[in-house]
Amino acid sequence: MSGFSIALIGFGAMLVLIAIRMPIALAMLVVGSAGYAYLNGMHALIYYLRVNAYSQFASYTLSVIPLFILMGALAEGSGMASTLFRAAERRLGRVRGGMPMAVIAACTGFGAICGSSVATAATFGRAALPELRRAKVDPGFGTGTIAAGGTLGILIPPSVILVIYAITAEQNIAKLFQAALIPGLMAATFYCIAIAIIVRRKPELAPPLEITPPQATPRPVWARPLGAIAVIAAIGLWSVGYANTVGALLLGIVGLVFLLLDFAIIPAAAVAIIVVGGIYGEVFTPTEGAAVGAATMLAIGVAQGSLDWKRIKVAFLQTAETTGMIFLILLGAEVFGAFLALTQMPMGLAEMIGDSGLSPYAVVWGMLVAYIVLGAVMDELAMILLTLPVFMPIVLTLDFGMTSEDVAIWFGILVLVVVAIGLAAPPIGLNVFVVNKVAKDVPIISTYKGVIPFVLADLIRLALLTAFPALSLWLVHVLN
């Protein structure tokens, strides 16, 4: 029997195990182990597991995962999501469609300190849903907005999914974070445009607030002029090349914080600037940045009195549970990937596609469609870890007129976008289920209808990012 046939049997067996409700991590581990033993023998499998399991999890690079998860858990426990939403609500609530836009704006800010889509969706399901109901936003449209906004948790750096991709594809985490910034901001912009179009056609879906929310607080009088000065200075310094690009970028971000929002979100903005800015500016590595971010978040929460011992304990327990789940999936994917390598299926597929005469972009679009289909029935993390050993060798052999590093970074951003689509799109959409657990009185079909405009916006963004790789790579080239 050929290696290709054995690999196909392995994929089929794994899908059967998943269909009978075996956890995906265990299904990959069982099938990968069985295939490895069949091809190399049981003794080789035992030696491989004994050596590989330790060497993989003893990796310093992997420590970035629990640290970013802890930072997000502490942010959730400190109530920072509610602070961000109230700040956005004060600026946008009285605009037509302003309340859903406030959700998107707040999710964007929270994504810069969280890195998890599900956590972002769950947090804003609790923080924003009561306010959306008070503002008489259509229930399905409101929950759909929260489900779509939750995907910004992985689209805006730092992103746990991007960390996993970087480790698996052996790419630079900092460069992937840089590449994700513009596509992530595009997502937030496209979502707001989609909301504006929808409420223009159907104003009753999201009427503006009639009065200023009672919890509103005045913005400091110095915020707007100081913000305008900072933004103008950042643009000027960058244009004349007088200042470091990272410094100009951070100055511009600080200026936008003052100009567009208010003093209440300064703690969240400080954490995001310290972590993302520090990584972009190579002040510290992503792992060090994650540690600094978690420590800063803890210090801010304790200083504000929003984090007590009970909430800190819950954050650590959530981090341990999530990290354990991710590491088990990593182990299963590693063993299954080793089995596929023995069958030489990835190399065989690469040769077949190379001889097929298909254009490189046609091949990439085929992979993206496969990701969207798989994302409807499979966990996103497992999907990436399962397919990368097959897809990455193929992508790196295609000629896009770019270096192999640029291709790997660009493809990683495309994968990130299709993962986000899978988190919100029917028929599964994990974020939809998470939000509906909070909004139990909203039929899930209504949430699916509410999320469709955002999925369409994502598809447009995916097409632009595929056709114009510079949207992902420009900032990487500028900062390096």
Buried (B, 14 or more C-beta within 10 A) or exposed (E): EEBBEBBEBBBEBBEEBBEEEBBBBBBBBBBBBBBBBBBBEEEEBEEBBEEBBEEBEEEEBBBBBBBBBBBBBBBBBBBBBBBBBBBBBBBBBBBBBBBBBBBBBBBBBBBBBBBBBBBBBBBBBBBBBEBBBEBBBBBBBBBBBBBBBBBBBBBBBBBBBBBBBBBBBEBBBBBBBBBBBBBBBBBBBBBBBBBBEBBEEEEEBBBBBEEEBEEBEEBEEEBBEBBEEBBEBBBEBBEEEEBEBBBBBBBBBBBBBBBBBBBBBBBBBBBBBBBBBBBBBEEBBBBBBBBBBBBBBBBBBBEEEBBEEEBBEBBBEBBBEBBEBBBBBBBBBBBBBBBBBBBBBBBBBBBEBBEEEBEBEEBBBBBBEBBBEBBBEBBBBBBBBBBBBBBBBBBBBBEBEBEEBBBBBBBBBBBBBBBBBBBBBBEBBBBBBBBBEBBEEBBBEBBBBBBBBBBEBBBEBBEEBBEEBBBBBBBBEEBE
